[in-house]
C-alpha cells in the first residue's frame, strides 16, 4: 500500500482522499489547517489527518518525509 499526503481537506481534497482510500491501494494522510474540514473526511480506515499550517516548513517536511507522494489539488497562486 502506497502512502501519500494530500494538502487540502476541502471539498475537492476530501473527494480525492476518499476516492484514493477506497481503491485499497493507498493510505492517505490529509493535511489542512482547518480541524473542521479534517473532521469531515477522517472517516475511512486508510485516511488519517494532520492539522498544520503548510507555511510551517519544519512540520510539513516532517509529515512529507513519512509519505511516498505529496500533492495539492490546486497549484499555488
C-alpha positions in Angstrom: 0.0 0.0 0.0 1.4 3.4 -1.0 1.4 6.2 1.5 0.5 9.6 0.1 -0.1 13.1 1.6 -2.8 15.4 0.2 -2.6 19.0 1.1 -6.2 20.3 1.4 -9.2 18.9 3.2 -11.8 21.0 1.3 -14.5 19.6 -1.0 -12.1 18.6 -3.8 -9.3 17.4 -1.5 -11.8 15.4 0.6 -13.2 13.8 -2.6 -9.8 12.9 -3.9 -8.7 11.5 -0.5 -11.9 9.3 -0.3 -11.5 8.1 -3.9 -7.9 7.1 -3.3 -8.6 5.4 0.0 -11.5 3.4 -1.4 -9.3 1.8 -4.0 -7.5 -0.1 -1.3 -4.1 0.8 -2.9 -3.4 3.9 -0.8 -3.1 5.1 2.8 -3.9 8.8 2.6 -2.7 11.5 5.0 -4.6 14.7 4.6 -3.1 17.9 5.8 -5.0 21.1 6.4 -5.1 23.9 9.0 -8.9 23.6 9.4 -9.8 21.0 12.1 -13.4 21.2 11.0 -12.6 20.2 7.4 -10.3 17.4 8.6 -13.0 16.0 10.8 -15.4 15.7 7.9 -13.1 13.4 5.9 -11.3 11.4 8.7 -13.9 8.6 8.5 -12.1 6.0 6.4 -9.8 3.4 7.9 -7.0 4.3 5.5 -7.4 8.1 5.8 -5.6 10.0 8.6 -5.4 13.7 9.2 -2.8 16.1 10.3 -3.7 19.6 11.3 -1.0 22.0 10.4 -0.3 25.2 8.5 1.7 24.4 5.4 3.7 27.6 5.9 5.4 25.8 8.9 8.0 24.2 6.8 9.6 22.0 9.5 6.2 20.4 10.4 5.3 20.0 6.7 8.6 18.4 5.8 8.4 16.0 8.7 4.9 14.9 7.5 6.1 14.6 3.9 9.1 12.5 4.9 6.7 9.8 6.2 4.9 9.5 2.9 5.6 8.3 -0.7 3.9 11.1 -2.6 2.7 14.6 -1.8 0.4 16.7 -3.9 -2.2 19.5 -3.7 -5.3 19.7 -5.8 -4.6 23.3 -6.8 -1.4 25.0 -7.8 0.0 27.8 -5.6 -1.2 31.2 -6.8 
